[in-house]
Amino acid sequence: MIPPVVNVTKNVIGDDNIFNYGDEAQYLVVVTNNGDVVANDVVVTDTLPDGLTVINGTISHGGVLSGKVITWVLNIILVIILI
């Protein structure tokens, strides 16, 4: 049995990664468990790049902003089994 193997990826949604002052940027953070057992109590953090600010109400899935760091506490990450 393989223990939980948690992977986190972060991607900018859009055509490019070049932004001008006042532009809105949208990020997608994906957390997966590639192990054989459930992962419990996983904490994911993401530090905002310099120059970015968060628009109120735009952090999803229970993320909490403190300074420039967004933190998510994931109680359980299930196993994905592909057949």
mmCIF file of the C-alpha atoms, coordinates in Angstrom:
data_MODEL
# 
_entry.id   MODEL 
# 
loop_
_atom_site.group_PDB 
_atom_site.id 
_atom_site.type_symbol 
_atom_site.label_atom_id 
_atom_site.label_alt_id 
_atom_site.label_comp_id 
_atom_site.label_asym_id 
_atom_site.label_entity_id 
_atom_site.label_seq_id 
_atom_site.pdbx_PDB_ins_code 
_atom_site.Cartn_x 
_atom_site.Cartn_y 
_atom_site.Cartn_z 
_atom_site.occupancy 
_atom_site.B_iso_or_equiv 
_atom_site.pdbx_formal_charge 
_atom_site.auth_seq_id 
_atom_site.auth_comp_id 
_atom_site.auth_asym_id 
_atom_site.auth_atom_id 
_atom_site.pdbx_PDB_model_num 
ATOM 1  C CA . MET A 1 1  ? 0.000   0.000  0.000   1.00 0.00 ? 1  MET A CA 1 
ATOM 2  C CA . ILE A 1 2  ? 1.319   3.432  -0.986  1.00 0.00 ? 2  ILE A CA 1 
ATOM 3  C CA . PRO A 1 3  ? 0.831   6.167  1.626   1.00 0.00 ? 3  PRO A CA 1 
ATOM 4  C CA . PRO A 1 4  ? -0.892  9.413  0.605   1.00 0.00 ? 4  PRO A CA 1 
ATOM 5  C CA . VAL A 1 5  ? 1.022   11.236 -2.124  1.00 0.00 ? 5  VAL A CA 1 
ATOM 6  C CA . VAL A 1 6  ? -0.331  14.786 -2.268  1.00 0.00 ? 6  VAL A CA 1 
ATOM 7  C CA . ASN A 1 7  ? 0.486   16.920 -5.306  1.00 0.00 ? 7  ASN A CA 1 
ATOM 8  C CA . VAL A 1 8  ? -0.280  20.630 -5.655  1.00 0.00 ? 8  VAL A CA 1 
ATOM 9  C CA . THR A 1 9  ? -0.211  22.520 -8.944  1.00 0.00 ? 9  THR A CA 1 
ATOM 10 C CA . LYS A 1 10 ? -0.877  26.223 -9.561  1.00 0.00 ? 10 LYS A CA 1 
ATOM 11 C CA . ASN A 1 11 ? -1.658  27.698 -12.948 1.00 0.00 ? 11 ASN A CA 1 
ATOM 12 C CA . VAL A 1 12 ? -2.623  31.125 -14.227 1.00 0.00 ? 12 VAL A CA 1 
ATOM 13 C CA . ILE A 1 13 ? -5.871  30.992 -16.170 1.00 0.00 ? 13 ILE A CA 1 
ATOM 14 C CA . GLY A 1 14 ? -5.648  33.016 -19.361 1.00 0.00 ? 14 GLY A CA 1 
ATOM 15 C CA . ASP A 1 15 ? -3.589  33.524 -22.471 1.00 0.00 ? 15 ASP A CA 1 
ATOM 16 C CA . ASP A 1 16 ? -0.393  34.828 -20.908 1.00 0.00 ? 16 ASP A CA 1 
ATOM 17 C CA . ASN A 1 17 ? 1.299   35.615 -17.618 1.00 0.00 ? 17 ASN A CA 1 
ATOM 18 C CA . ILE A 1 18 ? 1.837   39.311 -18.345 1.00 0.00 ? 18 ILE A CA 1 
ATOM 19 C CA . PHE A 1 19 ? -0.376  41.686 -16.421 1.00 0.00 ? 19 PHE A CA 1 
ATOM 20 C CA . ASN A 1 20 ? -0.646  45.450 -16.304 1.00 0.00 ? 20 ASN A CA 1 
ATOM 21 C CA . TYR A 1 21 ? -1.641  47.544 -13.313 1.00 0.00 ? 21 TYR A CA 1 
ATOM 22 C CA . GLY A 1 22 ? -5.361  47.093 -12.713 1.00 0.00 ? 22 GLY A CA 1 
ATOM 23 C CA . ASP A 1 23 ? -5.662  43.802 -14.601 1.00 0.00 ? 23 ASP A CA 1 
ATOM 24 C CA . GLU A 1 24 ? -7.330  40.867 -12.905 1.00 0.00 ? 24 GLU A CA 1 
ATOM 25 C CA . ALA A 1 25 ? -5.485  37.553 -12.689 1.00 0.00 ? 25 ALA A CA 1 
ATOM 26 C CA . GLN A 1 26 ? -7.160  34.246 -11.991 1.00 0.00 ? 26 GLN A CA 1 
ATOM 27 C CA . TYR A 1 27 ? -5.249  31.304 -10.544 1.00 0.00 ? 27 TYR A CA 1 
ATOM 28 C CA . LEU A 1 28 ? -6.274  27.692 -10.256 1.00 0.00 ? 28 LEU A CA 1 
ATOM 29 C CA . VAL A 1 29 ? -4.748  25.622 -7.450  1.00 0.00 ? 29 VAL A CA 1 
ATOM 30 C CA . VAL A 1 30 ? -5.325  21.880 -7.842  1.00 0.00 ? 30 VAL A CA 1 
ATOM 31 C CA . VAL A 1 31 ? -4.635  19.388 -5.036  1.00 0.00 ? 31 VAL A CA 1 
ATOM 32 C CA . THR A 1 32 ? -4.612  15.666 -5.820  1.00 0.00 ? 32 THR A CA 1 
ATOM 33 C CA . ASN A 1 33 ? -3.812  12.502 -3.889  1.00 0.00 ? 33 ASN A CA 1 
ATOM 34 C CA . ASN A 1 34 ? -1.931  9.968  -6.011  1.00 0.00 ? 34 ASN A CA 1 
ATOM 35 C CA . GLY A 1 35 ? -1.402  7.489  -3.189  1.00 0.00 ? 35 GLY A CA 1 
ATOM 36 C CA . ASP A 1 36 ? -3.423  4.426  -2.250  1.00 0.00 ? 36 ASP A CA 1 
ATOM 37 C CA . VAL A 1 37 ? -4.928  5.789  0.974   1.00 0.00 ? 37 VAL A CA 1 
ATOM 38 C CA . VAL A 1 38 ? -6.902  8.852  1.987   1.00 0.00 ? 38 VAL A CA 1 
ATOM 39 C CA . ALA A 1 39 ? -4.905  11.945 2.991   1.00 0.00 ? 39 ALA A CA 1 
ATOM 40 C CA . ASN A 1 40 ? -6.204  13.662 6.132   1.00 0.00 ? 40 ASN A CA 1 
ATOM 41 C CA . ASP A 1 41 ? -5.711  17.172 7.513   1.00 0.00 ? 41 ASP A CA 1 
ATOM 42 C CA . VAL A 1 42 ? -3.698  18.528 4.572   1.00 0.00 ? 42 VAL A CA 1 
ATOM 43 C CA . VAL A 1 43 ? -2.702  22.207 4.779   1.00 0.00 ? 43 VAL A CA 1 
ATOM 44 C CA . VAL A 1 44 ? -2.030  24.011 1.495   1.00 0.00 ? 44 VAL A CA 1 
ATOM 45 C CA . THR A 1 45 ? -0.551  27.516 1.408   1.00 0.00 ? 45 THR A CA 1 
ATOM 46 C CA . ASP A 1 46 ? -0.020  29.878 -1.491  1.00 0.00 ? 46 ASP A CA 1 
ATOM 47 C CA . THR A 1 47 ? 1.930   33.130 -1.241  1.00 0.00 ? 47 THR A CA 1 
ATOM 48 C CA . LEU A 1 48 ? 0.717   35.889 -3.543  1.00 0.00 ? 48 LEU A CA 1 
ATOM 49 C CA . PRO A 1 49 ? 3.354   37.356 -5.867  1.00 0.00 ? 49 PRO A CA 1 
ATOM 50 C CA . ASP A 1 50 ? 4.408   40.953 -5.203  1.00 0.00 ? 50 ASP A CA 1 
ATOM 51 C CA . GLY A 1 51 ? 2.019   43.447 -6.745  1.00 0.00 ? 51 GLY A CA 1 
ATOM 52 C CA . LEU A 1 52 ? -1.089  41.258 -6.484  1.00 0.00 ? 52 LEU A CA 1 
ATOM 53 C CA . THR A 1 53 ? -3.956  41.857 -4.110  1.00 0.00 ? 53 THR A CA 1 
ATOM 54 C CA . VAL A 1 54 ? -7.034  39.720 -3.506  1.00 0.00 ? 54 VAL A CA 1 
ATOM 55 C CA . ILE A 1 55 ? -10.499 40.952 -4.423  1.00 0.00 ? 55 ILE A CA 1 
ATOM 56 C CA . ASN A 1 56 ? -12.798 40.396 -1.436  1.00 0.00 ? 56 ASN A CA 1 
ATOM 57 C CA . GLY A 1 57 ? -14.872 37.251 -1.713  1.00 0.00 ? 57 GLY A CA 1 
ATOM 58 C CA . THR A 1 58 ? -12.833 35.615 -4.479  1.00 0.00 ? 58 THR A CA 1 
ATOM 59 C CA . ILE A 1 59 ? -10.958 32.933 -2.513  1.00 0.00 ? 59 ILE A CA 1 
ATOM 60 C CA . SER A 1 60 ? -12.865 29.669 -2.805  1.00 0.00 ? 60 SER A CA 1 
ATOM 61 C CA . HIS A 1 61 ? -13.166 26.422 -0.868  1.00 0.00 ? 61 HIS A CA 1 
ATOM 62 C CA . GLY A 1 62 ? -12.612 27.922 2.567   1.00 0.00 ? 62 GLY A CA 1 
ATOM 63 C CA . GLY A 1 63 ? -9.265  29.558 1.834   1.00 0.00 ? 63 GLY A CA 1 
ATOM 64 C CA . VAL A 1 64 ? -8.208  32.186 4.376   1.00 0.00 ? 64 VAL A CA 1 
ATOM 65 C CA . LEU A 1 65 ? -6.018  35.176 3.519   1.00 0.00 ? 65 LEU A CA 1 
ATOM 66 C CA . SER A 1 66 ? -3.471  36.377 6.076   1.00 0.00 ? 66 SER A CA 1 
ATOM 67 C CA . GLY A 1 67 ? -1.143  39.054 4.768   1.00 0.00 ? 67 GLY A CA 1 
ATOM 68 C CA . LYS A 1 68 ? -0.064  37.725 1.375   1.00 0.00 ? 68 LYS A CA 1 
ATOM 69 C CA . VAL A 1 69 ? -0.609  34.025 2.194   1.00 0.00 ? 69 VAL A CA 1 
ATOM 70 C CA . ILE A 1 70 ? -3.754  32.049 1.407   1.00 0.00 ? 70 ILE A CA 1 
ATOM 71 C CA . THR A 1 71 ? -4.223  28.902 3.511   1.00 0.00 ? 71 THR A CA 1 
ATOM 72 C CA . TRP A 1 72 ? -6.602  26.017 2.919   1.00 0.00 ? 72 TRP A CA 1 
ATOM 73 C CA . VAL A 1 73 ? -7.142  23.218 5.443   1.00 0.00 ? 73 VAL A CA 1 
ATOM 74 C CA . LEU A 1 74 ? -8.382  20.116 3.641   1.00 0.00 ? 74 LEU A CA 1 
ATOM 75 C CA . ASN A 1 75 ? -9.867  17.620 6.061   1.00 0.00 ? 75 ASN A CA 1 
ATOM 76 C CA . ILE A 1 76 ? -9.759  14.733 3.620   1.00 0.00 ? 76 ILE A CA 1 
ATOM 77 C CA . ILE A 1 77 ? -8.419  14.121 0.109   1.00 0.00 ? 77 ILE A CA 1 
ATOM 78 C CA . LEU A 1 78 ? -9.799  10.966 -1.405  1.00 0.00 ? 78 LEU A CA 1 
ATOM 79 C CA . VAL A 1 79 ? -7.908  8.552  -3.623  1.00 0.00 ? 79 VAL A CA 1 
ATOM 80 C CA . ILE A 1 80 ? -8.496  8.634  -7.369  1.00 0.00 ? 80 ILE A CA 1 
ATOM 81 C CA . ILE A 1 81 ? -8.456  5.171  -8.894  1.00 0.00 ? 81 ILE A CA 1 
ATOM 82 C CA . LEU A 1 82 ? -8.277  4.939  -12.675 1.00 0.00 ? 82 LEU A CA 1 
ATOM 83 C CA . ILE A 1 83 ? -9.200  1.638  -14.233 1.00 0.00 ? 83 ILE A CA 1 
# 
